[in-house]
Amino acid sequence: KIAHFDGTDFTIQFSVPDVPIYDLFGQGDDHVWAVTGWNHPPPISYLAEYTNGAWQTVYQVEGIGDSLGYWYYGCAIGDSLYLSSYGGIIKRSILTGEVNLIPTAVIEDEPWKLGRVRGTGPNDLMVQATDATLRHWNGASWQVAINLQSYYTSYMGNFKLTHDYFVGVGNMQSGGFVIKALR
């Protein structure tokens, strides 16, 4: 559920029954997206958009799914959304809705599910891979940017990427580590 707090009360603005919201991101106060996903029967995933004061579902996958997989995390960069899924990283045009898939196998050797994706531009993306690494797209190829394998887990709670720095935090399964780095 997504609720708005007006200073006094919370009001539910958008709800998808029994599906957790994995990521919330945007481009200002009046253009926000929410990504939901649930791979337990029945599998389901939604992409919802908030604009002009209202939420609407712009994409949904239910049941077996499609070639894009279930969407989990995302970020908005310029006129595109970048969304991670079982299928890979989905680049979705904000203006036209056109979708292109970067398959998971192109990003990591043993594809499964990609985690959070963040970036500063179309040639500067970083994604959490299932082999406990963060992979960086530099416009030409995917490379391991940070290796978290010494933490014996691929669980990263979240991370922030700017042109100048990277900050990542682990969750309870990973011992709650914090990584800070200048770029």
PyRosetta script that sets phi, psi and omega in degrees:
from pyrosetta import init, pose_from_sequence

init()
pose = pose_from_sequence("KIAHFDGTDFTIQFSVPDVPIYDLFGQGDDHVWAVTGWNHPPPISYLAEYTNGAWQTVYQVEGIGDSLGYWYYGCAIGDSLYLSSYGGIIKRSILTGEVNLIPTAVIEDEPWKLGRVRGTGPNDLMVQATDATLRHWNGASWQVAINLQSYYTSYMGNFKLTHDYFVGVGNMQSGGFVIKALR")
pose.set_psi(1, 143.3)
pose.set_omega(1, 174.5)
pose.set_phi(2, -113.8)
pose.set_psi(2, 124.4)
pose.set_omega(2, -178.3)
pose.set_phi(3, -119.2)
pose.set_psi(3, 148.0)
pose.set_omega(3, 175.7)
pose.set_phi(4, -108.2)
pose.set_psi(4, 132.8)
pose.set_omega(4, 177.2)
pose.set_phi(5, -105.7)
pose.set_psi(5, 119.6)
pose.set_omega(5, -176.7)
pose.set_phi(6, -94.6)
pose.set_psi(6, 11.2)
pose.set_omega(6, -178.0)
pose.set_phi(7, 104.1)
pose.set_psi(7, -18.5)
pose.set_omega(7, 179.6)
pose.set_phi(8, -127.2)
pose.set_psi(8, -49.7)
pose.set_omega(8, -174.4)
pose.set_phi(9, -129.9)
pose.set_psi(9, 155.4)
pose.set_omega(9, 171.4)
pose.set_phi(10, -94.1)
pose.set_psi(10, 137.3)
pose.set_omega(10, 176.1)
pose.set_phi(11, -126.7)
pose.set_psi(11, 125.3)
pose.set_omega(11, 177.6)
pose.set_phi(12, -67.7)
pose.set_psi(12, 125.3)
pose.set_omega(12, 179.8)
pose.set_phi(13, -106.2)
pose.set_psi(13, -27.5)
pose.set_omega(13, -177.6)
pose.set_phi(14, -154.0)
pose.set_psi(14, 139.0)
pose.set_omega(14, -179.1)
pose.set_phi(15, -148.7)
pose.set_psi(15, 135.4)
pose.set_omega(15, 171.3)
pose.set_phi(16, -119.5)
pose.set_psi(16, 117.3)
pose.set_omega(16, -174.3)
pose.set_phi(17, -59.0)
pose.set_psi(17, 130.4)
pose.set_omega(17, 170.9)
pose.set_phi(18, 59.3)
pose.set_psi(18, 26.4)
pose.set_omega(18, 178.5)
pose.set_phi(19, -128.0)
pose.set_psi(19, 121.5)
pose.set_omega(19, -179.7)
pose.set_phi(20, -72.5)
pose.set_psi(20, 147.0)
pose.set_omega(20, 173.5)
pose.set_phi(21, -88.7)
pose.set_psi(21, 119.1)
pose.set_omega(21, -177.6)
pose.set_phi(22, -89.5)
pose.set_psi(22, -31.5)
pose.set_omega(22, -176.3)
pose.set_phi(23, -151.0)
pose.set_psi(23, 147.8)
pose.set_omega(23, 178.6)
pose.set_phi(24, -137.2)
pose.set_psi(24, 124.4)
pose.set_omega(24, -176.2)
pose.set_phi(25, -152.8)
pose.set_psi(25, 164.2)
pose.set_omega(25, -178.1)
pose.set_phi(26, -166.6)
pose.set_psi(26, -174.2)
pose.set_omega(26, 177.8)
pose.set_phi(27, -130.3)
pose.set_psi(27, 59.1)
pose.set_omega(27, -179.7)
pose.set_phi(28, 111.5)
pose.set_psi(28, 176.8)
pose.set_omega(28, -175.3)
pose.set_phi(29, -65.0)
pose.set_psi(29, -28.5)
pose.set_omega(29, -173.3)
pose.set_phi(30, -113.9)
pose.set_psi(30, 20.6)
pose.set_omega(30, 174.5)
pose.set_phi(31, -146.9)
pose.set_psi(31, 95.1)
pose.set_omega(31, -172.7)
pose.set_phi(32, -131.8)
pose.set_psi(32, 148.2)
pose.set_omega(32, 176.8)
pose.set_phi(33, -124.0)
pose.set_psi(33, 150.3)
pose.set_omega(33, 173.8)
pose.set_phi(34, -126.7)
pose.set_psi(34, 135.7)
pose.set_omega(34, 177.7)
pose.set_phi(35, -115.1)
pose.set_psi(35, 127.7)
pose.set_omega(35, 178.2)
pose.set_phi(36, -120.2)
pose.set_psi(36, 156.2)
pose.set_omega(36, 177.0)
pose.set_phi(37, -165.0)
pose.set_psi(37, 149.5)
pose.set_omega(37, 178.6)
pose.set_phi(38, -156.2)
pose.set_psi(38, 118.5)
pose.set_omega(38, -175.9)
pose.set_phi(39, -99.4)
pose.set_psi(39, 6.3)
pose.set_omega(39, 175.5)
pose.set_phi(40, -85.3)
pose.set_psi(40, 150.4)
pose.set_omega(40, -176.3)
pose.set_phi(41, -57.0)
pose.set_psi(41, 131.4)
pose.set_omega(41, -9.4)
pose.set_phi(42, -83.0)
pose.set_psi(42, 136.5)
pose.set_omega(42, 178.0)
pose.set_phi(43, -62.5)
pose.set_psi(43, 141.9)
pose.set_omega(43, -177.1)
pose.set_phi(44, -154.9)
pose.set_psi(44, 146.2)
pose.set_omega(44, 177.1)
pose.set_phi(45, -150.5)
pose.set_psi(45, 140.8)
pose.set_omega(45, 179.4)
pose.set_phi(46, -131.0)
pose.set_psi(46, 148.9)
pose.set_omega(46, 165.3)
pose.set_phi(47, -119.1)
pose.set_psi(47, 119.3)
pose.set_omega(47, -179.8)
pose.set_phi(48, -115.3)
pose.set_psi(48, 147.1)
pose.set_omega(48, -177.4)
pose.set_phi(49, -125.8)
pose.set_psi(49, 135.3)
pose.set_omega(49, 175.1)
pose.set_phi(50, -108.3)
pose.set_psi(50, 118.2)
pose.set_omega(50, 176.0)
pose.set_phi(51, -155.1)
pose.set_psi(51, 152.0)
pose.set_omega(51, -178.4)
pose.set_phi(52, 53.3)
pose.set_psi(52, 35.8)
pose.set_omega(52, 174.6)
pose.set_phi(53, 78.4)
pose.set_psi(53, 11.1)
pose.set_omega(53, -177.9)
pose.set_phi(54, -144.6)
pose.set_psi(54, 151.5)
pose.set_omega(54, 175.3)
pose.set_phi(55, -95.3)
pose.set_psi(55, 142.8)
pose.set_omega(55, 172.7)
pose.set_phi(56, -146.1)
pose.set_psi(56, 148.1)
pose.set_omega(56, 175.6)
pose.set_phi(57, -79.5)
pose.set_psi(57, 125.7)
pose.set_omega(57, -179.9)
pose.set_phi(58, -107.2)
pose.set_psi(58, -13.5)
pose.set_omega(58, 177.3)
pose.set_phi(59, -160.0)
pose.set_psi(59, 142.1)
pose.set_omega(59, 174.1)
pose.set_phi(60, -149.7)
pose.set_psi(60, 144.8)
pose.set_omega(60, 176.7)
pose.set_phi(61, -125.2)
pose.set_psi(61, 128.9)
pose.set_omega(61, 176.4)
pose.set_phi(62, -132.7)
pose.set_psi(62, 152.8)
pose.set_omega(62, 178.7)
pose.set_phi(63, 78.5)
pose.set_psi(63, -134.5)
pose.set_omega(63, -175.8)
pose.set_phi(64, -69.0)
pose.set_psi(64, -27.3)
pose.set_omega(64, 177.2)
pose.set_phi(65, 97.4)
pose.set_psi(65, -165.4)
pose.set_omega(65, 179.2)
pose.set_phi(66, -136.3)
pose.set_psi(66, -171.9)
pose.set_omega(66, -175.4)
pose.set_phi(67, -66.6)
pose.set_psi(67, -15.4)
pose.set_omega(67, -179.5)
pose.set_phi(68, -83.8)
pose.set_psi(68, -16.4)
pose.set_omega(68, -179.6)
pose.set_phi(69, 78.1)
pose.set_psi(69, -176.5)
pose.set_omega(69, 179.4)
pose.set_phi(70, -88.2)
pose.set_psi(70, 134.9)
pose.set_omega(70, -175.1)
pose.set_phi(71, -88.4)
pose.set_psi(71, 138.7)
pose.set_omega(71, -177.2)
pose.set_phi(72, -123.4)
pose.set_psi(72, -50.0)
pose.set_omega(72, -174.1)
pose.set_phi(73, -133.2)
pose.set_psi(73, 160.8)
pose.set_omega(73, -179.1)
pose.set_phi(74, -161.5)
pose.set_psi(74, 174.2)
pose.set_omega(74, 172.5)
pose.set_phi(75, -154.1)
pose.set_psi(75, 154.4)
pose.set_omega(75, 177.6)
pose.set_phi(76, -107.5)
pose.set_psi(76, 126.1)
pose.set_omega(76, 178.8)
pose.set_phi(77, -134.1)
pose.set_psi(77, 116.7)
pose.set_omega(77, -179.8)
pose.set_phi(78, 60.6)
pose.set_psi(78, -124.5)
pose.set_omega(78, -179.4)
pose.set_phi(79, -101.8)
pose.set_psi(79, 22.9)
pose.set_omega(79, -178.3)
pose.set_phi(80, -133.6)
pose.set_psi(80, 150.4)
pose.set_omega(80, 167.9)
pose.set_phi(81, -102.9)
pose.set_psi(81, 141.0)
pose.set_omega(81, 173.7)
pose.set_phi(82, -117.3)
pose.set_psi(82, 120.8)
pose.set_omega(82, -173.9)
pose.set_phi(83, -125.7)
pose.set_psi(83, 133.4)
pose.set_omega(83, 178.2)
pose.set_phi(84, -93.3)
pose.set_psi(84, 149.8)
pose.set_omega(84, -176.8)
pose.set_phi(85, -157.6)
pose.set_psi(85, -179.1)
pose.set_omega(85, 171.9)
pose.set_phi(86, -63.1)
pose.set_psi(86, -32.1)
pose.set_omega(86, -176.2)
pose.set_phi(87, -79.0)
pose.set_psi(87, -23.8)
pose.set_omega(87, -177.6)
pose.set_phi(88, 145.2)
pose.set_psi(88, -149.1)
pose.set_omega(88, 174.4)
pose.set_phi(89, -104.4)
pose.set_psi(89, 126.3)
pose.set_omega(89, -179.9)
pose.set_phi(90, -98.8)
pose.set_psi(90, 126.5)
pose.set_omega(90, 172.8)
pose.set_phi(91, -102.7)
pose.set_psi(91, 117.3)
pose.set_omega(91, -176.3)
pose.set_phi(92, -120.1)
pose.set_psi(92, 124.0)
pose.set_omega(92, 178.3)
pose.set_phi(93, -67.3)
pose.set_psi(93, 129.3)
pose.set_omega(93, 176.7)
pose.set_phi(94, -68.2)
pose.set_psi(94, -35.2)
pose.set_omega(94, -175.2)
pose.set_phi(95, -78.3)
pose.set_psi(95, -42.9)
pose.set_omega(95, -172.8)
pose.set_phi(96, -109.9)
pose.set_psi(96, -18.0)
pose.set_omega(96, -175.3)
pose.set_phi(97, 81.5)
pose.set_psi(97, -0.6)
pose.set_omega(97, 178.8)
pose.set_phi(98, -60.5)
pose.set_psi(98, 138.0)
pose.set_omega(98, -175.1)
pose.set_phi(99, -120.2)
pose.set_psi(99, 133.7)
pose.set_omega(99, 172.7)
pose.set_phi(100, -126.5)
pose.set_psi(100, 141.8)
pose.set_omega(100, -178.0)
pose.set_phi(101, -111.3)
pose.set_psi(101, 130.0)
pose.set_omega(101, 168.3)
pose.set_phi(102, -99.9)
pose.set_psi(102, 105.7)
pose.set_omega(102, -173.6)
pose.set_phi(103, -60.3)
pose.set_psi(103, 145.9)
pose.set_omega(103, 180.0)
pose.set_phi(104, -55.7)
pose.set_psi(104, -38.4)
pose.set_omega(104, -178.0)
pose.set_phi(105, -61.0)
pose.set_psi(105, -23.4)
pose.set_omega(105, 177.0)
pose.set_phi(106, -75.3)
pose.set_psi(106, -26.0)
pose.set_omega(106, -173.8)
pose.set_phi(107, -92.7)
pose.set_psi(107, -42.6)
pose.set_omega(107, -179.5)
pose.set_phi(108, -136.1)
pose.set_psi(108, 157.1)
pose.set_omega(108, -173.6)
pose.set_phi(109, -70.5)
pose.set_psi(109, -37.7)
pose.set_omega(109, -178.9)
pose.set_phi(110, -117.5)
pose.set_psi(110, 83.5)
pose.set_omega(110, -172.3)
pose.set_phi(111, -65.7)
pose.set_psi(111, 140.4)
pose.set_omega(111, 171.6)
pose.set_phi(112, -145.8)
pose.set_psi(112, -95.3)
pose.set_omega(112, -179.6)
pose.set_phi(113, -128.7)
pose.set_psi(113, 130.0)
pose.set_omega(113, 176.4)
pose.set_phi(114, -85.8)
pose.set_psi(114, 149.2)
pose.set_omega(114, 179.3)
pose.set_phi(115, -96.0)
pose.set_psi(115, -143.3)
pose.set_omega(115, -175.5)
pose.set_phi(116, -59.6)
pose.set_psi(116, 144.2)
pose.set_omega(116, 175.2)
pose.set_phi(117, -124.7)
pose.set_psi(117, 133.7)
pose.set_omega(117, 179.0)
pose.set_phi(118, -140.8)
pose.set_psi(118, 163.0)
pose.set_omega(118, 178.4)
pose.set_phi(119, -174.3)
pose.set_psi(119, 171.3)
pose.set_omega(119, 176.8)
pose.set_phi(120, -114.5)
pose.set_psi(120, -12.4)
pose.set_omega(120, -179.6)
pose.set_phi(121, -174.1)
pose.set_psi(121, 172.1)
pose.set_omega(121, -177.4)
pose.set_phi(122, -62.9)
pose.set_psi(122, -18.2)
pose.set_omega(122, 177.7)
pose.set_phi(123, -111.4)
pose.set_psi(123, 23.5)
pose.set_omega(123, 178.3)
pose.set_phi(124, -150.4)
pose.set_psi(124, 75.4)
pose.set_omega(124, 178.8)
pose.set_phi(125, -114.4)
pose.set_psi(125, 149.5)
pose.set_omega(125, 173.2)
pose.set_phi(126, -133.7)
pose.set_psi(126, 137.5)
pose.set_omega(126, -179.4)
pose.set_phi(127, -134.4)
pose.set_psi(127, 143.6)
pose.set_omega(127, 175.4)
pose.set_phi(128, -81.2)
pose.set_psi(128, 120.6)
pose.set_omega(128, -179.6)
pose.set_phi(129, -98.6)
pose.set_psi(129, 161.8)
pose.set_omega(129, -175.7)
pose.set_phi(130, -75.8)
pose.set_psi(130, -10.1)
pose.set_omega(130, 178.1)
pose.set_phi(131, -91.4)
pose.set_psi(131, 24.3)
pose.set_omega(131, 177.4)
pose.set_phi(132, 65.2)
pose.set_psi(132, 35.1)
pose.set_omega(132, 174.5)
pose.set_phi(133, -126.6)
pose.set_psi(133, 160.2)
pose.set_omega(133, 167.8)
pose.set_phi(134, -105.8)
pose.set_psi(134, 126.7)
pose.set_omega(134, -178.6)
pose.set_phi(135, -103.5)
pose.set_psi(135, 139.2)
pose.set_omega(135, -177.9)
pose.set_phi(136, -114.7)
pose.set_psi(136, 134.1)
pose.set_omega(136, 173.4)
pose.set_phi(137, -101.1)
pose.set_psi(137, 121.0)
pose.set_omega(137, -178.6)
pose.set_phi(138, -104.7)
pose.set_psi(138, 10.9)
pose.set_omega(138, -178.6)
pose.set_phi(139, 101.1)
pose.set_psi(139, -15.9)
pose.set_omega(139, -179.8)
pose.set_phi(140, -124.6)
pose.set_psi(140, -35.4)
pose.set_omega(140, -177.4)
pose.set_phi(141, -157.3)
pose.set_psi(141, 163.3)
pose.set_omega(141, 174.8)
pose.set_phi(142, -93.9)
pose.set_psi(142, 131.8)
pose.set_omega(142, 179.0)
pose.set_phi(143, -133.7)
pose.set_psi(143, 151.1)
pose.set_omega(143, 173.6)
pose.set_phi(144, -69.0)
pose.set_psi(144, 121.9)
pose.set_omega(144, 179.3)
pose.set_phi(145, -98.0)
pose.set_psi(145, -41.4)
pose.set_omega(145, 179.3)
pose.set_phi(146, -138.7)
pose.set_psi(146, 130.7)
pose.set_omega(146, 179.6)
pose.set_phi(147, -104.9)
pose.set_psi(147, 115.5)
pose.set_omega(147, -179.1)
pose.set_phi(148, -102.3)
pose.set_psi(148, 13.6)
pose.set_omega(148, -173.7)
pose.set_phi(149, -62.4)
pose.set_psi(149, -24.6)
pose.set_omega(149, 178.1)
pose.set_phi(150, -67.4)
pose.set_psi(150, -15.8)
pose.set_omega(150, 176.9)
pose.set_phi(151, -88.4)
pose.set_psi(151, 0.0)
pose.set_omega(151, 177.3)
pose.set_phi(152, 58.0)
pose.set_psi(152, 29.0)
pose.set_omega(152, -178.3)
pose.set_phi(153, -160.0)
pose.set_psi(153, 157.1)
pose.set_omega(153, 174.4)
pose.set_phi(154, -105.7)
pose.set_psi(154, 10.8)
pose.set_omega(154, -176.0)
pose.set_phi(155, -80.6)
pose.set_psi(155, 108.0)
pose.set_omega(155, 171.6)
pose.set_phi(156, -116.1)
pose.set_psi(156, 126.5)
pose.set_omega(156, -178.2)
pose.set_phi(157, -61.2)
pose.set_psi(157, -51.2)
pose.set_omega(157, -179.8)
pose.set_phi(158, -169.3)
pose.set_psi(158, 166.4)
pose.set_omega(158, 172.7)
pose.set_phi(159, -151.3)
pose.set_psi(159, 156.7)
pose.set_omega(159, 179.6)
pose.set_phi(160, -120.7)
pose.set_psi(160, 134.2)
pose.set_omega(160, -179.0)
pose.set_phi(161, -127.6)
pose.set_psi(161, 126.3)
pose.set_omega(161, 173.4)
pose.set_phi(162, -127.1)
pose.set_psi(162, -179.2)
pose.set_omega(162, 176.5)
pose.set_phi(163, -65.8)
pose.set_psi(163, -24.7)
pose.set_omega(163, -173.3)
pose.set_phi(164, -104.2)
pose.set_psi(164, -27.7)
pose.set_omega(164, -174.3)
pose.set_phi(165, -149.7)
pose.set_psi(165, 166.8)
pose.set_omega(165, 174.3)
pose.set_phi(166, -131.6)
pose.set_psi(166, 133.3)
pose.set_omega(166, 173.0)
pose.set_phi(167, -132.1)
pose.set_psi(167, 127.8)
pose.set_omega(167, 178.1)
pose.set_phi(168, -130.5)
pose.set_psi(168, 143.9)
pose.set_omega(168, 178.1)
pose.set_phi(169, -125.6)
pose.set_psi(169, 140.9)
pose.set_omega(169, 176.9)
pose.set_phi(170, -89.1)
pose.set_psi(170, 163.8)
pose.set_omega(170, 176.4)
pose.set_phi(171, -102.6)
pose.set_psi(171, -169.8)
pose.set_omega(171, -174.6)
pose.set_phi(172, -60.1)
pose.set_psi(172, -38.8)
pose.set_omega(172, -179.1)
pose.set_phi(173, -65.0)
pose.set_psi(173, -25.2)
pose.set_omega(173, -177.0)
pose.set_phi(174, -101.3)
pose.set_psi(174, 5.9)
pose.set_omega(174, 177.5)
pose.set_phi(175, 87.8)
pose.set_psi(175, 5.8)
pose.set_omega(175, 174.7)
pose.set_phi(176, 71.1)
pose.set_psi(176, 31.7)
pose.set_omega(176, -179.4)
pose.set_phi(177, -65.9)
pose.set_psi(177, 158.2)
pose.set_omega(177, 173.5)
pose.set_phi(178, -128.2)
pose.set_psi(178, 129.6)
pose.set_omega(178, 176.6)
pose.set_phi(179, -116.8)
pose.set_psi(179, 127.6)
pose.set_omega(179, 175.0)
pose.set_phi(180, -125.4)
pose.set_psi(180, 133.8)
pose.set_omega(180, -179.5)
pose.set_phi(181, -148.6)
pose.set_psi(181, 142.7)
pose.set_omega(181, 170.8)
pose.set_phi(182, -84.1)
pose.set_psi(182, 147.7)
pose.set_omega(182, 179.9)
pose.set_phi(183, -103.6)
pose.dump_pdb("model.pdb")
